[in-house]
Amino acid sequence: MVSFPMLMILGHIFLATNVGVWCLELRDGVSLQAGVVNLPWKDEVCCDSLTGGGKEDLKTNSTESNLLHCSIRSFTNTSLPVKPSGHGSSFNTGICLDILCRLDESWEKLTCELTSNGPTSTSREAGRMAISLQRVSQNGGSQAESVSHKPVVCEDYDSIICSVVLDSTPTFISVEVVSISDNISSQPVYLRIPAQPGKPSPPVNLSHVQTIQPELILMWNDAEYDPATDLMRYEVRYSFNRTHPDWQVVSVRGQRRVSLDLQHSINYTTQVRRSRLGESSLWSDWSESYYIYIKTVSYIPEIGLTRPGENITVYCVFNDPSIDASMAVWTLNMNQQLPQSQYHAVNRWVSQITLQPSQSRMYDLLQCTQEWSLPCSKIYIQGSSIDINCVTSGGIDAMECRWNCKQWRKTEFQYRWAYLSCKEMEEMDRAGENVGETGPPCLQVTSQENMCTIQTLRMSCYKMWLEMPSESGPISSKPIYLSPLDHVKPQPPTNVKAVSLARGVLSVTWECPLLPVEGLQCQFQYHSPSAVRAQPEWKVQSPVRDPWSEVVVPHMCRVYVVQVRCMPANGSGYWSEWSETVYSTPQNSRAPERGPDFWRVLQDDPNTNQTNVTLLFEDLPTSRHSYCVDGFKIHHQTSTGPVISRSVELVSSYSFEWNQEVQTVTVEAYNSLGSSTNNINMTLEKPPKRHCVQNFHVLVVNSTCVSLSWSLLENSSVPLFMVVQWFPHWQHHHKVQSRKTWARPPYTAGPVYLTGEFFGSEEYGFYLYPVFAHGEGEPVYTLAAPRGDPAAFMMVLLVSFLSVILVVILILSKNQMKRFVWKDVPDPNKSSWAKGKDFKQSSFPFSAPSLSFSSSLPCFLSVFLTSIRLFFLCPLTFLHSWLWGLSCSRIEQGPITCTDDKAFQHSQFAHDHLDGLTHLPKKVFL
C-alpha cells in the first residue's frame, strides 16, 4: 500500500453541563481506513437519552457509554439506535439528526450541516448537541497521529453548521457527533478529501439567431474541444440593467444553446458558464458579456449569399406586437418597390419574400418597411456581372480600366496575367487551375474610386475582377479576360490641314501616329460656323486608310471647321480623341475682280459738327469664280491729306466719323493674292445739291415687290444711276437695318420693279438719290401707295378659271355638232343628186338659217360667245394689278428693272382694255 500523508478531523458531540465542557480526543490505535467515505457525504445520526442512574456511572465508564449510545445509519444494520448490553442504566430513544458534509466551489473549506429531522421541541428536550471536525494526517501504516491543530467544535440545539479550512496537503476529515447533555458520542466517520479538480474554461463565441416562430436562440461554443458534451451542464444569466444587474439564470444540460424570452428595443447583457455533471465538479468563470438588442424588425437571414439567377428567400420578423406582417412593403436597394406578388405573410409576425438578386450588383439591400432608419437584409451576390472597360494608351505602355459599380461599400480591383491566349486562360480557370501571376496593386492616378491604371503592360492575357470584403468572406464579380492590344486608343493625328479647292471640294490632310504598328484608319468631321445655330452640325466622313480625304462642299469661300481622329485598322480598340480644331483656307487662283457695291447712311451730330457715316456693303457673288474674298480695304482720300487705308473682315457695314470735308471713299476686296481693281468710289461732300427729280411714285404690288417710277426736270442731265433707300415710316430713316434696305437701279424712263420685304401692315418711306458723274443730286422722299384689295385679286383669279372652263366646253360642243350634222349627209354612191359632188373641197352648202333642226343653235352660240367676250373684257382693270404681280420675281442679285422704253403704263392699260386683248403690251420684264 502506498503511504501518503493524511489528516483527520475528529468531530465530537458533547453535552455542556454545569461543571464544564467535555472534549473528546481521538483514541489511540484507531485505523483511518475503517469507515472512510467520499464527499459529499449525507447521512443520519441517532443518539439515545439516559433515563435512570446518574452521572456517577457515566463518569465511571464514560468512554464505553459514549461509544454505545450514538450510531450512524450507514454503519449500522438498523435505522434506530440500539440499547447497549451490559449497561446498568435504562435509556429512552433519543433524537435523530441529518448530517450533510460537502466542499465549497473554491475547494478551500469543508462544511458540515447538522439538522434535526424531528420537532424543534423534541430536539431541545434532548439537550445541546455538538459536532467536532478535526483534520487527521497519515504518514503510512495504519496508525493515525493527531495533528497539532485543535478541532473545530460547533454546538447548538437543533441546527449546526460547522466549517473547517483545508490546506494543500491531502487530508481526511474526522467527524464525530456528541450529545452534550448525556455525554454520548457517535462513532467517528472519516471523510476523504479528493484532489481538487481542474476548473473548466468559460464558453466562447456567444451568438444568437431568430426563428420565424418567432424565437430567440442564444448559442455558444466550448473553449476546448470536448466530445462528451452530454456530460456538461451550463448556466445562462441575462439582465437588462448593466449598472445594477438583476440576473435571471437559466440552466441547460447537454446542449450549447438555449431559447430566451426577451423584449424588443431593450439592451440585454448575457453570460454563460459551464461545469461537468456531478456535485464535486467546479464551475467555470462567466464568459465575456454578450449584448443582445432586439430591433423592431429582424431579418432571416440578416446576411445572405447567392449567385446570379438563383432564388433566395428572406423572412421579415416584426418583434413589435402592434405591427402586423400583412402591412409589410418590400423594397430593393432603398428605392425600388417590389410587386406584392413576390411576398406574403407567413403568420401574424413574419412576412416572406422570394426573388432573384440583381445581375450587375455585388450585393442587394432588402427592406420590408419604408423607413430607412430600420435595419435591412444584406444579400451578397457571388459572380455578378460588372462592366470593366479598359483602354490601352496610344504608346501601349499603360492600360486604364474603369468600372461602373454603384455600391456603398468600396470594391477592390484585382487582376492576373499569363502568357496565354484569353481563350486558353479562361478554359484553364474554369477547370480549377490556378493560372497566371498576380499583378502589382492598381495605381490610383486620379481621385476617382472606380478607375485604376496598370503600368508595365505585358502583351498577354489579363484576367480582371472586382472583390469586396464581407461577413461571409470575399465576394468576387464575374471575371473578364482581355488583351491590351485589342483595346488600344491611339493618339490623335497631328499636322491637320484643310484647303477649299476651286473645283468645289474640301481637301483635308493629316499625319497618323506611329502606334500601333498594324496600321490605322482615320476619318474627319467638319461644319460651317453659323451665328444662328447654338450647337454645330458636324458632318462625319467615312474612315479611310490614307492620310488624306476630300468631300464636296457647296461654297468654296466658306470657312469650315475640321477635326480628325483615328483607330486601329482591324476594327478593334477605340477611336482616338479628335485632333485640335483647324479652319479651312481657300485656294485662290487670282485676286478679286471688283470691289463691293455699297451705300452710306449719314447721321449728323450738331454739337460736334461731325457726321457718322455708315457704309452698307452688298454681298459679293463668289460662287462662280475661282477666288474668294478675305475682307475689304477702305481708302479715305481727301483733297489735301494723304490716303488713309483700313482693312476689315467680311462685314455687312462699317462706320467712321466724317468732319464734313470733301473726301472720296473707295472700297476694295482682297484675298491672299491681291486686291480688286474695279472698285466703286463715293464722294462725301456738304455743299448744296441741285434739284433734278420732278416726280417720284412708289406702288406696292405685293409683300415682296414694289413699282418705282420717276421723272426728271426738263433741263436736268441724265444721271448715271439711281439709289433707292427705304424703311418703315414710323422708324427713323437714319437707323441701320439688319436686312438690306437699299438698291442701285439704273436710270430708265419707265417704271422699275424691285424686290424686298414689304409687310402689308406697315407704311414704307422711300428716298431716291440721283447720282451723276460729278456728284449726287438732291434726294426725293415719298410714301409708298398700298396695294389693291386682296378680295378683288381673288375674284380675278376665279373669273379667269371659269373662263378657261367655258372655252373648253365650247370646243367640245362644236366638235359634237359637226359629227351630228355630217351624219345625215347622203352617200354620193347611193344618191342620184349627190353624184359627182366633192364634199371635201366644197364649202359647206348649208347656212345656219336653212337648218330647220338646229335653227336655235346659231343663236345659242352667238349668245355664248358674247358671254365669253364679256367675261374677258370686264375684269381687265383687275388683271392689270395681277400682271404687275407676275412681273415682279425675286432674283438674288438685287432688284429687277424694266429697261424697255415701250413698257406699259397703268393708265394706258386701263384705257385700252375695252378694245380687246390685242392691245396687250408687247413685253413684260420679269
Stockholm file with secondary structure:
# STOCKHOLM 1.0

chainA/1-926         MVSFPMLMILGHIFLATNVGVWCLELRDGVSLQAGVVNLPWKDEVCCDSLTGGGKEDLKTNSTESNLLHCSIRSFTNTSLPVKPSGHGSSFNTGICLDILCRLDESWEKLTCELTSNGPTSTSREAGRMAISLQRVSQNGGSQAESVSHKPVVCEDYDSIICSVVLDSTPTFISVEVVSISDNISSQPVYLRIPAQPGKPSPPVNLSHVQTIQPELILMWNDAEYDPATDLMRYEVRYSFNRTHPDWQVVSVRGQRRVSLDLQHSINYTTQVRRSRLGESSLWSDWSESYYIYIKTVSYIPEIGLTRPGENITVYCVFNDPSIDASMAVWTLNMNQQLPQSQYHAVNRWVSQITLQPSQSRMYDLLQCTQEWSLPCSKIYIQGSSIDINCVTSGGIDAMECRWNCKQWRKTEFQYRWAYLSCKEMEEMDRAGENVGETGPPCLQVTSQENMCTIQTLRMSCYKMWLEMPSESGPISSKPIYLSPLDHVKPQPPTNVKAVSLARGVLSVTWECPLLPVEGLQCQFQYHSPSAVRAQPEWKVQSPVRDPWSEVVVPHMCRVYVVQVRCMPANGSGYWSEWSETVYSTPQNSRAPERGPDFWRVLQDDPNTNQTNVTLLFEDLPTSRHSYCVDGFKIHHQTSTGPVISRSVELVSSYSFEWNQEVQTVTVEAYNSLGSSTNNINMTLEKPPKRHCVQNFHVLVVNSTCVSLSWSLLENSSVPLFMVVQWFPHWQHHHKVQSRKTWARPPYTAGPVYLTGEFFGSEEYGFYLYPVFAHGEGEPVYTLAAPRGDPAAFMMVLLVSFLSVILVVILILSKNQMKRFVWKDVPDPNKSSWAKGKDFKQSSFPFSAPSLSFSSSLPCFLSVFLTSIRLFFLCPLTFLHSWLWGLSCSRIEQGPITCTDDKAFQHSQFAHDHLDGLTHLPKKVFL
#=GR chainA/1-926 SS CCCCCCCCCCCCEECCBTTBCCCCCCCTTCCTTTTEEESSEEEEEEEEEECSSCHHHHHHTHHHHHHHSEEEGGGSSSSSCCCCTTCSSCEEEEEEEEEEEEECTTSSEEEEEEEESSCHHHHHHTCCEEEEEEEEECCSSSCCEECSSCCEEEEESSEEEEEEECCSSCCEEEEEEEETTTTEEBCCEEEECCCCCCCCCCCEEEEEEEETTTEEEEEEECSSCCSCGGGEEEEEEEESCSSSCCCEEEEEESCSEEEECCCTTCEEEEEEEEEESSTTSCCCCCCCCEEEECCSEEEESSEEEECTTCCEEEEEEECSTTSCGGGCCCEETTTEECCGGGEEESSSSEEEEEECCCSSCSEEEEESSSCTTSCCEEEEETTCCCCEEEEECTTSSEEEEEECCCCSSCCEEEEEEESSCHHHHHHHHHTTCCCSEECCCCBCCSSCTTEEEEESCCSSEEEEEEEECCTTSCEECCCEEECGGGGBCCCCCEEEEEEECTTSEEEEEEECCSCSTTCEEEEEEEECCCSSCSSCCCEECCCBSSSEEEEECSCSSSCCEEEEEEEETTSCSCCCCCCCCEECEECCSSCCSBCCCEEEEEEEETTTTEEEEEEEECCCCCTTSSCCCCEEEEEEEESSSCCEEEEEESCSEEEEEECSCCEEEEEEEEETTEECSBCEEEEECCSCCCCCEEEEEEEEEETTEEEEEEEECTTCCCCSEEEEEEEETTSCTTSCCSSCCEECCBCCSSCEEEECCCCTTSCEEEEEEEEETTEECCCEEEECBCCCCHHHHHHHHHHHHHHHHHHHHHHHHHHHHHHHHGGGCCCTTTCSTTTTCCTTTSCCCCCGGGCGGGTTHHHHHHHHHHHHHHHHHTTHHHHHHHHHHHHCCCCSSSCEECCCTTCCCHHHHHHHGGGCGGGSCSCCCC
#=GC SS_cons         CCCCCCCCCCCCEECCBTTBCCCCCCCTTCCTTTTEEESSEEEEEEEEEECSSCHHHHHHTHHHHHHHSEEEGGGSSSSSCCCCTTCSSCEEEEEEEEEEEEECTTSSEEEEEEEESSCHHHHHHTCCEEEEEEEEECCSSSCCEECSSCCEEEEESSEEEEEEECCSSCCEEEEEEEETTTTEEBCCEEEECCCCCCCCCCCEEEEEEEETTTEEEEEEECSSCCSCGGGEEEEEEEESCSSSCCCEEEEEESCSEEEECCCTTCEEEEEEEEEESSTTSCCCCCCCCEEEECCSEEEESSEEEECTTCCEEEEEEECSTTSCGGGCCCEETTTEECCGGGEEESSSSEEEEEECCCSSCSEEEEESSSCTTSCCEEEEETTCCCCEEEEECTTSSEEEEEECCCCSSCCEEEEEEESSCHHHHHHHHHTTCCCSEECCCCBCCSSCTTEEEEESCCSSEEEEEEEECCTTSCEECCCEEECGGGGBCCCCCEEEEEEECTTSEEEEEEECCSCSTTCEEEEEEEECCCSSCSSCCCEECCCBSSSEEEEECSCSSSCCEEEEEEEETTSCSCCCCCCCCEECEECCSSCCSBCCCEEEEEEEETTTTEEEEEEEECCCCCTTSSCCCCEEEEEEEESSSCCEEEEEESCSEEEEEECSCCEEEEEEEEETTEECSBCEEEEECCSCCCCCEEEEEEEEEETTEEEEEEEECTTCCCCSEEEEEEEETTSCTTSCCSSCCEECCBCCSSCEEEECCCCTTSCEEEEEEEEETTEECCCEEEECBCCCCHHHHHHHHHHHHHHHHHHHHHHHHHHHHHHHHGGGCCCTTTCSTTTTCCTTTSCCCCCGGGCGGGTTHHHHHHHHHHHHHHHHHTTHHHHHHHHHHHHCCCCSSSCEECCCTTCCCHHHHHHHGGGCGGGSCSCCCC
//
